[in-house]
Amino acid sequence: MTSRLDERLATVLGTRTAASLGKLGLETVGDLLRHYPRRYGEPGQLTRLGDLAIGEHVTVMAQVRSATVRQMCSRGGAMLEAIVTDGHDSLQLTFFAKRAGVLRMHEDKLRAGRQGLFTGTVGDYRGRRQLTHPDYLIVGVDSATEDDALAEASRPIPLYPAVASMPTWRIGKAVRGVLDPLTEADVPDPLPASLRESRGLPTLLEALRLVHVPETVDDARRGRERLRFEEALVLQTALARRRADHAALAAVPRPAAAGGLVDALDARLPFALTAGQRSVGETLAGDLARDTPMLRLLQGDVGSGKTVVALRAMLQVVDAGGQAALLAPTEVLAAQHARSLRHLLGPLADAGMLTAAEAATRVTLLTGSQGSKERRLALAEAASGAAGIVVGTHALLSETVQFADLGLVVVDEQHRFGVEQRDALRARGERVPHTLVMTATPIPRTVAMTVFGDLETSVLGERPAGRQETVTHLVPAGNAAWIDRIWARVREEVAAGGRAYVVCPRIDGDTEEEAEETPVDADGGAGASGGGTLDLDAAAAGATDTAGGPPRPPLAAVAEVAEQLRARPELAGIEVEAMHGRLTADRKDAAMARFASGAAPVLVSTTVIEVGVDVPEATVMVVLDAQHFGISQLHQLRGRVGRGDKPSLCLLVSLAEEGTTAHERLSALAATTDGFVLAEKDLELRREGDVLGAAQSGGRNSLRLLRAVRDAALIDEARREATALVDTDPALDSHPELAAAIASMLDPEREDFLSRS
């Protein structure tokens, strides 16, 4: 039998209303009830009209000052011009019709002194802001009965994320249409009754009514707190089940072996391991020695030495007779990893060669762009076990790739891989291999607990000895003298034996293509959220930095910038190389080789060099249009320099103006090189959906109210409750509503959001 919540909106509300709601991704009654108000209008409190930007689609609360109908002499027909105000600024409302009589209805409703909600796109007419043919609702007038009007005029007004064809009050009316008839029996509650009662929480139906039809602001807050805890519990229970399922699997123990490859590597390293590297290494060694598969996240800020820690873990598995696979997100990074591992191992990676050390192994690279002969050899080495370490991209997930005894999977930059991809590789062995997930993107504990909650976590916080700090400066793009000085400084660094990266957000300059990697631009938002509204989730609404401002010049493009730099007198005689994601693997490798060798010491690139690329001679990072990138991405780019023993420099060239979010973001980069401090700042400045990835992307399966920073304590509580539930009832047989909520939120096609894919 179909649940009331699963009924199609077309059946309940009619096809026309359902079609408009469908534009918001709402298809069922349950979808609509989970479409929560973004904020609440307080009757008597008005929106700051002076903050409205031209071109912005807004919903504002304002008071009518006047409304006048008049005939138009020049073009015929009639026009109604109404003026609404917030007490300081005003906004013009304009309606056109063939006959004045058609406009009398609007004139009658738009009486001076009345308050209403007005929605439309802000235009400009002779220097005045205006809405043309806006949709609107007059408080206390557009109601069925006098009692409804009195109630409406006194309680908070829900303001929903809306579209032009379905303004906020029509969404509210649709919500009431499906919500009012429901009974407790119609709304299964995912929260176990005992847990709900112990925490003093309302039922799901009560919470939905508190949120959608609040009598007071406290009602709305109480309803949202219950719904927020529900989201946390459903997510944490899903993660707890995943942890429990993983703990029940069997793995081959790979204990450390004295006198093996790990000891041989330690003896040949030209530097001493940091205390953090040794501590994390001991933790990994213990995990690998158990018969339960390791599933661990290794966080390490840029330059913290994760690669050596991962290599020591891989060698422990090889010492124990197994193989390790290292999965990288791009071919550039896979090739870089293979070179780095061979360099660190030296003769220890030369198995089968005259130069090989005793008990040496082999590092094999396997990518999709390899020639057939090279690929056949790599496949044979993986299948025979001759290669103790196999490095590759998604090509390692192919059915044609076989391993003799896969004991450990290392996944670099976990946020670029989904659960299914990770599991496909882990399933290669007869028993589940151990898994180590690495990220150079510092993740605050709350986000790690929310998004990577099925993994144990280790952190590398120290920088290896000898690594130099990188000084970061913010350079205004409009200051020609400073721009000239940038290229003069690049010349000086190259003359001293350094290398310089120049990063652009686009590949070509003659198209409207977006950046190669999806950057984080100024925080986005919809509608005005100024005075007159109470935003219970301030992070959910933002405003663009550049809304209504003058058009920006085109973003810097690799092809154009490379040509410009070749023509600059400061760089005369210096080879400039270009690289981006559309080049073939061979051309990328050739470009990187010329850069690393110094044949072309200036590399103009997109963000394909963001992660993992290691050229110790690189001492300058110039990021053009830096306002186009987010904190995390800029921090990763900056990490490409300062990897040697020379002081390094990062120059962020930007059009961002003081007082904007983009400028604050860049100033934070200039103020610190601590990735974890920056990650917390990132959470403050960015919309939560960006941080939690697809879990916040919209649609019926997404998280809507949970915020990692604000709700850290709540997530902790939910994690404890979820662990206790799963410990006593692993299959959730006694909690079918909770199990159903998990199935709905984390269906097989969506579960990858747990890994920010």
C-alpha positions, 0 to 999 in steps of 0.5 A, spaced: 500 500 500 502 506 498 504 511 503 501 518 504 507 521 503 509 517 497 503 520 493 504 524 487 503 531 487 499 531 481 494 526 484 493 530 490 494 538 488 493 537 480 497 537 474 498 544 474 501 546 481 505 539 481 508 541 474 511 548 478 513 544 484 517 539 479 521 545 477 524 545 485 525 537 484 518 536 488 514 530 486 511 527 492 507 529 498 514 527 502 518 531 498 514 537 499 513 537 506 521 536 506 521 543 502 523 547 509 522 554 509 529 558 508 527 563 513 521 567 516 518 574 515 516 577 521 509 581 520 511 589 522 518 588 520 520 590 513 526 588 508 531 593 507 530 595 500 536 599 499 540 592 499 537 590 493 541 588 487 539 589 479 537 583 476 536 579 483 530 575 483 527 577 490 521 576 495 521 582 500 516 584 505 514 592 504 509 597 506 504 600 500 505 607 500 501 609 494 498 605 488 495 609 482 492 607 475 493 611 469 492 611 461 498 611 457 498 616 451 504 614 448 503 606 447 496 606 449 493 601 454 493 603 462 499 602 467 498 601 475 504 604 478 505 602 486 510 604 491 512 600 496 517 602 502 521 599 508 520 606 511 527 609 508 528 606 501 522 605 496 521 600 490 516 601 484 511 596 482 509 596 475 503 593 472 501 594 464 494 592 461 490 594 455 484 597 459 484 600 466 479 596 469 483 590 469 488 593 473 483 596 478 483 589 482 490 590 484 489 598 485 484 595 490 488 590 494 494 595 494 492 600 499 496 605 502 498 602 509 498 595 507 503 590 508 505 584 503 510 580 500 512 582 493 516 577 488 520 578 482 526 580 478 529 587 480 529 592 474 532 599 473 527 604 470 530 611 470 535 610 476 529 607 480 529 600 482 522 596 480 519 590 479 515 589 473 508 585 474 510 582 481 507 576 484 504 578 491 501 577 497 497 582 502 498 580 509 491 579 512 487 580 505 489 574 501 486 569 506 479 565 506 476 567 512 477 573 517 480 568 522 485 566 517 487 573 516 488 575 523 492 569 524 496 570 518 497 577 520 500 575 527 504 569 526 511 568 522 510 567 515 514 562 512 519 564 506 520 558 501 526 557 496 522 558 490 521 559 482 518 564 478 512 560 477 511 558 484 512 564 489 513 562 496 506 563 498 503 558 493 508 553 496 506 555 503 499 554 500 500 547 497 504 545 503 498 546 507 494 542 502 497 536 503 499 537 511 493 539 514 489 532 512 495 528 515 494 524 521 500 521 526 498 514 522 500 517 515 507 519 517 512 514 519 517 517 524 524 515 523 526 517 531 525 511 535 519 513 540 524 512 546 529 516 544 524 521 542 521 521 549 528 521 552 530 528 548 523 531 549 522 531 541 515 532 538 513 527 533 515 528 525 508 530 524 508 535 530 515 537 527 512 538 520 507 543 523 511 547 527 516 548 521 511 550 516 505 553 520 508 556 526 505 560 531 511 563 534 518 563 532 520 559 538 515 553 534 519 554 528 526 553 532 523 547 536 521 544 529 527 545 526 531 542 532 527 536 532 528 535 524 536 537 525 537 531 530 533 526 525 537 528 519 544 527 524 541 520 527 539 517 520 546 519 517 550 517 523 546 510 523 547 509 516 555 510 517 555 506 524 552 500 520 557 501 515 562 501 520 559 494 523 559 491 516 566 493 515 568 490 522 565 483 520 569 482 514 575 478 514 582 480 512 589 477 511 593 480 517 600 483 514 604 484 520 611 488 520 617 484 518 624 486 521 629 487 516 624 487 511 623 493 506 620 498 511 627 498 515 631 498 508 627 504 506 628 508 513 635 506 512 636 510 505 631 516 507 635 522 506 631 525 512 629 523 519 621 521 520 617 526 524 614 524 530 607 525 527 610 520 521 612 515 526 606 515 530 601 514 524 606 509 522 605 505 528 598 506 528 597 503 520 602 497 522 597 495 528 591 496 523 595 492 518 597 486 522 589 485 524 585 480 521 579 485 520 580 490 514 583 497 516 579 503 513 583 509 515 583 516 513 589 519 513 589 527 513 595 531 512 596 538 510 600 540 504 607 538 505 606 534 511 609 527 508 603 523 507 607 519 501 612 516 505 607 514 511 603 511 505 609 508 502 611 505 509 605 501 509 605 499 502 612 496 504 609 492 510 604 489 506 609 487 500 614 484 506 608 480 508 607 477 501 602 481 498 601 487 493 599 494 494 595 499 489 595 506 489 589 510 486 590 517 484 585 521 481 589 524 475 594 521 470 598 527 472 598 525 479 599 517 478 605 518 474 608 523 479 606 518 485 610 513 481 616 517 480 616 519 487 615 512 490 621 510 485 625 515 487 624 514 494 626 507 494 631 507 489 634 500 488 629 497 492 624 498 486 629 495 481 626 488 482 629 483 476 634 488 474 642 488 476 641 494 480 636 491 485 637 491 492 636 485 496 629 483 497 627 489 492 620 490 489 617 493 483 613 499 482 608 499 476 604 504 473 598 503 469 593 508 466 588 508 461 593 512 456 598 507 455 600 504 449 598 496 448 605 493 449 606 498 455 599 496 458 600 488 457 607 488 461 603 492 467 598 488 467 602 482 467 606 484 473 600 486 477 597 479 475 603 475 477 605 479 483 612 481 480 609 488 482 609 489 489 606 496 488 601 498 482 600 505 481 594 508 477 588 512 475 581 509 475 584 504 470 585 500 476 578 499 477 577 495 470 575 488 470 582 486 466 586 488 472 588 482 476 592 482 482 596 476 485 594 478 492 592 485 493 593 486 501 592 494 501 589 499 497 591 506 498 586 512 495 589 519 494 585 525 494 578 521 497 574 526 495 574 525 488 572 518 489 565 515 490 564 509 495 563 504 489 569 506 486 573 505 492 569 498 493 570 496 486 578 496 487 577 493 494 573 487 492 579 485 487 582 480 492 579 473 495 579 477 502 577 484 503 584 488 502 586 493 507 584 501 505 588 507 507 584 513 504 589 520 504 587 527 503 591 533 503 585 537 504 584 539 511 578 537 514 575 539 520 573 534 525 566 535 525 566 534 517 570 528 518 565 525 523 559 527 518 562 525 511 567 520 513 564 517 519 565 510 516 573 511 517 577 511 522 582 518 522 589 519 523 592 526 522 599 529 520 600 535 523 607 537 522 612 539 516 618 535 515 624 538 517 627 543 512 621 545 508 620 552 507 614 557 509 611 560 503 609 567 504 603 569 501 601 576 498 594 579 495 595 583 489 590 588 486 589 586 479 588 593 477 595 595 479 599 595 473 605 597 477 604 591 481 603 586 476 609 588 472 613 587 479 610 580 479 613 578 472 620 581 474 620 577 481 618 571 477 625 573 472 629 573 479 626 567 481 628 563 475 635 566 475 636 563 481 634 556 479 627 557 481 621 555 477 614 559 477 607 556 476 602 561 473 595 558 474 589 560 470 581 558 471 580 557 464 583 554 458 581 558 452 580 565 452 575 565 446 569 561 448 564 562 454 567 555 457 567 554 465 573 553 469 576 546 468 576 544 475 569 547 478 572 553 483 568 556 488 566 563 486 563 568 491 557 565 495 551 564 492 544 565 494 537 567 492 532 573 494 533 578 499 534 576 507 535 583 510 531 586 515 524 583 516 526 576 516 528 571 521 533 566 518 534 560 523 539 558 518 544 564 516 548 559 512 543 557 508 542 564 505 548 568 502 549 574 497 553 574 491 559 579 491 558 582 485 551 582 484 549 588 480 556 591 479 559 592 473 561 587 468 567 583 470 573 582 465 574 575 462 577 570 466 585 569 465 586 563 460 592 558 459 592 559 452 592 567 452 596 568 458 602 563 455 602 568 449 602 574 453 608 572 458 612 570 452 612 577 449 613 580 456 620 584 456 621 581 463 621 574 461 625 575 455 629 569 453 625 564 458 621 558 456 614 558 457 610 552 457 603 551 458 599 545 461 591 543 462 587 537 462 585 537 455 592 535 453 594 528 452 598 524 457 604 524 453 604 532 452 602 533 460 608 529 461 612 532 456 610 539 459 612 537 466 618 534 464 620 541 461 618 544 467 621 540 472 628 540 468 628 547 468 628 547 460 621 551 461 621 554 468 615 558 467 609 553 467 602 556 465 596 551 467 589 550 470 588 547 476 591 540 474 597 541 478 593 542 484 594 536 488 600 532 489 605 535 483 612 535 486 617 540 483 622 542 489 625 547 485 618 551 484 619 557 488 613 562 485 606 560 485 602 566 481 594 565 481 590 569 476 583 571 478 584 568 485 577 570 487 575 565 482 577 559 487 575 557 494 580 557 500 581 549 500 583 549 492 588 555 493 591 552 499 592 546 495 595 550 489 600 554 494 602 547 496 606 546 490 611 551 492 615 551 498 617 543 497 624 544 497 629 548 501 628 555 498 623 560 501 617 561 496 612 566 494 605 565 493 601 571 489 594 571 489 592 576 483 585 578 484 579 583 482 576 582 489 574 588 493 575 589 500 568 588 504 567 582 499 567 575 501 572 573 496 576 578 499 576 575 506 577 569 503 583 571 500 586 575 506 585 569 510 590 565 505 595 571 506 594 570 513 596 563 515 599 557 512 595 552 517 591 548 513 586 546 519 585 554 521 583 555 513 579 549 513 575 552 519 575 559 516 572 555 509 566 553 513 565 560 516 565 563 509 562 557 504 555 555 504 555 548 508 552 544 501 559 546 498 562 543 504 558 537 505 558 535 497 552 532 494 549 530 501 546 537 500 545 538 493 538 538 493 532 532 492 529 528 496 535 524 499 539 530 501 541 533 508 537 540 508 538 543 515 544 539 518 550 544 519 557 541 521 560 547 525 554 549 528 551 542 529 558 539 532 555 537 539 548 534 536 552 530 531 556 527 536 550 526 540 547 522 534 553 518 533 553 515 540 545 514 539 546 511 532 552 506 535 548 504 541 542 502 536 546 498 531 550 495 537 543 492 539 540 491 533 545 491 527 539 490 522 534 495 525 529 490 525 526 493 531 526 500 528 523 499 521 522 506 520 529 508 521 531 503 516 526 506 511 529 513 512 536 510 511 534 507 505 531 513 502 536 518 504 542 513 502 539 509 496 545 505 492 545 511 487 546 516 492 550 513 497 557 515 494 555 522 497 558 519 504 565 520 500 564 527 497 564 524 490 
